[in-house]
Amino acid sequence: MTTDGSARTSDLAERLAAVQRRIDAAATKAGRTGDLPTLIVVTKFHPADDIRRLAALGVRDVGENRDQEASAKAAELAELKLNWHFVGQLQSKKAKSVARYAHAIHSIDRPGLVDGLQRAIAVEQEGTGRGALRCFIQVSLDDDAGAHRGGAAPNNVPMLADRIAGAAGLDLAGVMAVAPLGGNPEAAFEKLAAISASLVASHPAAIGISAGMSQDLEAAIRFGATHLRIGSDILGSRPAVG
Ligand SMILES: *Cc1c(COP(=O)(O)O)cnc(C)c1O
């Protein structure tokens, strides 16, 4: 590796350790010491070499939000056997591609996408014997449609959950949300925790809560996040393109 490369590796190591300290501190404060959330490092817009460096530092779960970029990186880094989490809005026509590499999808927001993923996974399982796809229902926590950051309306969660639970090859993992821009993340994640609790009442295994980004991971941990999606605080700011 070049000198540049090792400087980048130590930079990533420092930032990763700082985020892990924040997670530990927030978990301790919330009384969740035996129960740390899974850290998904969101690597969108950053090169595959950064993912190699993160893997060498012990990262196993990575997140991407565009299929074209994710599928290329997953193919290039296949030997690392990472868990690829798809966290972006997904067009149904991309289901086939995502089914090849994704361990989990965090952005399921409509029944047509569930159906597309079910068909894609069936083909993929027949060809490769891959495991079930973990599915998080993305919930919109915006009261105001103008500030919309994606996701299904909360009252559509039961319908989507039943559809995923009834689909061969799909595992209902739980719920996901992005805190509304400019809003109070605590209030948003408290609402998400309530939506999760009512989901778990009818689907007891669907205990996942994917919440918390660089700016609001402490609030997410306080309200029960099981999966954090952290990008910029580990990788630095994203290049402006894309
Ligand atoms: C980019 C992204 C993240 C990571 O955000 P940071 O603020 O960089 O930590 C998390 N979740 C989703 C859905 C994203 O698109």
The ligand as a MOL file (V3000), in Angstrom:
LIG
                    3D

  0  0  0     0  0            999 V3000
M  V30 BEGIN CTAB
M  V30 COUNTS 15 15 0 0 0
M  V30 BEGIN ATOM
M  V30 1 C -25.9720 8.4250 3.5270 0
M  V30 2 C -26.9290 7.7400 4.3980 0
M  V30 3 C -26.6020 7.4710 5.7390 0
M  V30 4 C -25.3140 7.9380 6.3760 0
M  V30 5 O -25.4200 9.3050 6.6680 0
M  V30 6 P -24.2600 10.1310 7.3960 0
M  V30 7 O -24.9340 11.3860 7.7970 0
M  V30 8 O -23.1930 10.3310 6.3920 0
M  V30 9 O -23.8060 9.3430 8.5600 0
M  V30 10 C -27.5240 6.7790 6.4860 0
M  V30 11 N -28.7080 6.3780 5.9770 0
M  V30 12 C -29.0530 6.6140 4.7020 0
M  V30 13 C -30.3750 6.1580 4.2180 0
M  V30 14 C -28.1750 7.3120 3.8810 0
M  V30 15 O -28.5420 7.5560 2.6170 0
M  V30 END ATOM
M  V30 BEGIN BOND
M  V30 1 1 1 2
M  V30 2 1 2 3
M  V30 3 2 2 14
M  V30 4 1 3 4
M  V30 5 2 3 10
M  V30 6 1 4 5
M  V30 7 1 5 6
M  V30 8 2 6 7
M  V30 9 1 6 8
M  V30 10 1 6 9
M  V30 11 1 10 11
M  V30 12 2 11 12
M  V30 13 1 12 13
M  V30 14 1 12 14
M  V30 15 1 14 15
M  V30 END BOND
M  V30 END CTAB
M  END
